[in-house]
Each structure stands twice: as structure tokens, then as C-alpha cells.
């Protein structure tokens, strides 16, 4: 099957609402519901500023992505956009690191989902629950892309509904009080050490976590080739998702640090559970367990889509075996999907026999990968505009690139050495792989057609 035939077989079944929820689903995960206490403990009230600054950086990156999509609507993924502007080698590195990012995240999220299910099925072995989750995610993604889009739409919708409910109920508690909880207003925000109780170092430490948390927003760039009218839908979704992410991160966290002194948040467990229990909502632990379960399933579902499309795109470009470029009758890159899925099962085996610490070692790689991909997107936009001087210089992308470079240095300084060495080893392997695959392409790639 030729490249052209395969490209024609891709189904443009994703609508604007699917794209929006895909990005939100990849960003709003278990880390917000369960790990927000740790982030607040690192920076105190200044964590709000960290999310606002991170959102501004992300806004510039996504504006660049949207601008390049308008100019090159024939691209399949953001990998094609990077290659058009920067060349094959940067695109090769970005694509493989992004693929590695998501297959690792998928493995962790699947194991987490199985652990959450054990609350209701304590007699079922963890490996069995992990297997069930993995098979279910695989089956959803094997159908046409519209089925995946609908599944992700509703999974992400549950999380967003809970966040909206939390904002309203938490806001009501601030000014009315309830069940022996006084109406504290905003007195807790600055009365326990000020805005930066742990100094700039604490804020910067939180900033690194924030940027990793925002990883997944670029998911809109993975769906260019399967979106109806991408030149219109992708820019609108890219702009809209930023403000929604800030809304669903900043407002809940602001409610949390207003209700509970920041230095007591980690001691009360999940802040979301605390608020719902104060309101008197019954069966709060089970409700939050369900919400977190949908969050991790949503992230794993998004990861499956992203990983399979990256591998498919690499195969079309001759930078992965051509065998992965085969599409099913429904227009799904089934072989790339199944190979990416295999990491779900590998992850289960690793978690059972090697323990959770193994995942902690590997999860440093996604932190580096997210920032690396964003830097390449910002640089690609700058290079793209340089070839089109009439459209003006993209100062926003330059600001984003410089800020991301500083954050990258921060990741190196704050990450454990083994994680940095693992990432460096992965990059070296990817670079060596390019040497063996660079001659496989005959030059008739989609990216060359975009020029």
C-alpha cells in the first residue's frame, strides 16, 4: 500500500468537541485529584502563580501549533510540522521521545487503574485487573477513531463535571461555612508565610511539576490528520483548551488553599475528599475513587491514541518498519496500535515483579520529553515564520522557547541522576536509530509535500 493510499484511508471523524476533550483528558488526570496536596506543599500559595505562568507558556506554544496547522492542513501530526520547519532529524527525535513518553505513561496509568479497582474487587489479583483494563482500552482504540473520540469525550466529561461541582461547593464553603466548618473567606491564602513561604526555590520546584502536569495539551496536534477541517478546528481547540485548563487547575487549587492552610493540606489527605465530606456528600471515598479511575483511564486512552499515531507516522516516513503503516478497514493503524499496547502488558509484569520503584525511575523520561517536544514546537514556529517574513516575528514562541530552556535546566537540577541518565540513554538510542533509518526514505514524504 502506498503512502498516498494510506493517507486517504485515514478517517477524518474527530469533531471539535472530541479534540477539546482529548486535550483536557490528557492533562486533567489523577495528579490533580490525588497529588495536588503535594504540589501545594512544595510552593504554598505561589503554586497558583506557577500554573498561571505555565499556562502562559503553553498558550504561546499552542498558538504556534495552531498557526502552523493553518498553513499546513495536510499534516498528519505535529511531527510533520516539526519536520517541515526543522528537518527530519529533529522530527525523528521528537516523535520517538513522544512515543516513549506515552507508552510509559500508559503503563503507569493502567497499573494505577487496576489498583483503584481493587477497592471494589479486593479478591481479584492485581495482574488480572490490569489485564482487563488493558484489553478494554485496546478494544476501544481498535474501532474507528470516532469511537475513541466519543469514549474520551465522556471520560473527560466526568472529570470536568466533578471539578465544576467542587469549585461551586468549595466556593460556597468559603463564605457560608457548613457542618462546623467556618466561613474563612480568603484569610488562609497569605496568613501562613505569605505568597512565597518556601521562597523562589520552592516555586521553581513546583513550576517543574506544573509543566509536566500540562503535558498532553499538545494532543490536539496528534489528531490533525483525523480531524474534520483541521485548519479551522485545531486553532480553535488549541486556544480554547488553554483557558479551560487554567480554569480547571487554578480555581480548584485556589479554593483548596483558601479553605485549608497550605501547610496543612498534605496532612488532611485528598483536598477534594475533605471538601466533599464537609458538605456532607455520602460515600465520598467511593465517589472519588471512581472519579480518579475515570481520570487514569482517560489518560491511558489518550496515550494509546498518541502513541499509535506517532508510530504510524514514523513508519510512513521510513523511520520505523513499514509494517507499522498498515491501516485497518476502519482507518485505524492497527499494527502500530497493538505494538504500543504491548507496553501496557509489559508494565503490568514490571510492576508485579520489580515493584513500583521501577516506574518511578522510568517516569523521569516523560518529564524531559514533554519539555523537549514543546521546545521543538516553539522553535519550529519561529523557523516557519522566518520563511514568511510578511506575517511578522512570533515573539510569543521566542518567550516560550527561552522559558522552556530555563525549565529544562531546572529539571536537570532537581531530577535524580538516574532519571537524567536514563533519559540521556534513550535520546542516544533514538539518535543512533536515525543513522540506520535515514536512508530508508526515498524523499517522497508528506512533510516534503508540505513545503
Secondary structure, DSSP 8 states (H G I E B T S, - for coil): --HHHHHHHS---B-HHHHHHHHHHHHSSHHHHHHHHHHHHHHGGGHHHHHHHHHHHHHHHHHHHHHHHHHTTT-SSHHHHHHHHH-HHHHHHHHHHHHHHHHHHHHHHHHHHHHHHTTT-TTS-HHHHHHHHHHHHHHHHHS-HHHHHHHHHHHHHHHHHHHHHHHHHHHHHHHH-BTTB---TTHHHHTTT-TTTTHHHHHHHHHHHHHHHTTTGGGGGGSGGGBTTHHHHHHHHHHHHHHHHHHHHHHHHHHHHHHS-GGGTGGGS-HHHHHHHHHT-TTHHHHHHHHHHHHHHHHHHHHHHHHHHHHHHHHHTTSS-GGGG---TTS--HHHHHHHHHHHHHHHHHHHHH-HHHHHHHTHHHHHHHHHHHHHHHHHHHHHHHT-GGG---HHHHHHHHHHHHHHHHHHHHS-HHHHHHHHHHHHHHHHHHHHHTTT--S--HHHHH-
